[in-house]
Amino acid sequence: MQVVHSRTELEKASGGALVPTMGALHKGHEALIRRAKPLTRPLIVSIFVNPTQFGPGDDWQRYPRTLDADLAVAESAGADIVFAPDAEAMYPPDDAVPVPTLPAVATTPGLEDAHRPAHFSGVCQVVARLFDLLQPSAAVFGEKDYQQLLVVTELVRAEGDRWPGLQIVAHPTIRDADGLAMSSRNALLGSEVRNDALGLYRALESARRAAANGADPGTTERDLYTALGAHGLDIDYAVVRDARTLLQPTPGKPTRALVAARVSGVRLIDNMALESH
Ligand code: AMP
C-alpha cells in the first residue's frame, strides 16, 4: 500500500475507487473500503480532517487523529493508496478551491444544513476537490451521514460531465452489537455516557416499529422526539422525512427517520429507513 501526502504523487490514481474519510477509522469505514474493493482499482482511501466543513463552535480541534492506526486498518481492508494530505496540499494558498453550487438537499431540509450552516459548503468543496484530483470512477459513502450521501449524489448529478462516469455507491450504517452507530466521535464519549448515546438508536428503532405497525409519519415523528427526550438527550432534530428529498414525507414514497442530539457535549447523528405496511 502506498501512502501519499502530496498532490503531485497522485498521477496513477485516476479511474479508481475512492473512500473519502476524516480518519480515526473504525469498522464502518472498513466496511466501506471492503465494499469499494471489487468496484475498480486502484482503491484509494483519503484521510483529511477538512477544516472548511467545521463551524466555529464545532470539534475540529479535538476531532480524533490516529494516522498510524488508520494506515493499518486501510491496508488490512485492501486499500492500494492512502491519500493523507495536509491542509496546504488540499487548499494551496495560490490555488482557490471554489465551492460548487449546493443542491437543494444541502440547503432546504432544515436538518444538518440548519444546525451546521457552513457544513455542506465545506463538504461539497472538499469532495469536489478530491474528485477533481483523483478522477475516481466510483466513490463510496455511508448512510450514517444520510443527508451528506444525498448531497454528494445530487452534486455529482448537477455537475454533469465534470466527473465523467462517476458512480456514488451507498453503504448501510455499521453498528456496534448493541446498535450504536459507529462513529469516530464515539471515541470522545466517556463510558458513563455511552448508554445515553444508545438513546439515538433506541428511539429510531421504536420509530421503525411504530411505522411498521401502521403509525402515520406525524405520529412516528412525535414518538421519535418523545423517545429521545426520555433518554435525556439534548435534541437538535428528530424528524420523519421523504427519503430522497428530506422534505415532508410524500404518501407512498420511502421515508427515513433522522436524528441529531448531543450527549455530554458530543454531537451524534443517526438515521433509519422506515417501512410502513
Ligand atoms: P467520516 O470519516 O466520519 O467523515 O466518514 C467517512 C465516510 O464513512 C462517510 O461516507 C460516512 O458516512 C462513512 N461512515 C462513518 N461511520 C459509518 C458507519 N458507522 N457505517 C457506515 N458508514 C460510515
Residues whose N, C-alpha, C, O or C-beta is under 5 A from the ligand:
A	BS01	AMP	P20 T21 M22 G23 G28 H29 V140 F141 G142 E143 K144 D145 H171 P172 T173 I174 A181 M182 S183
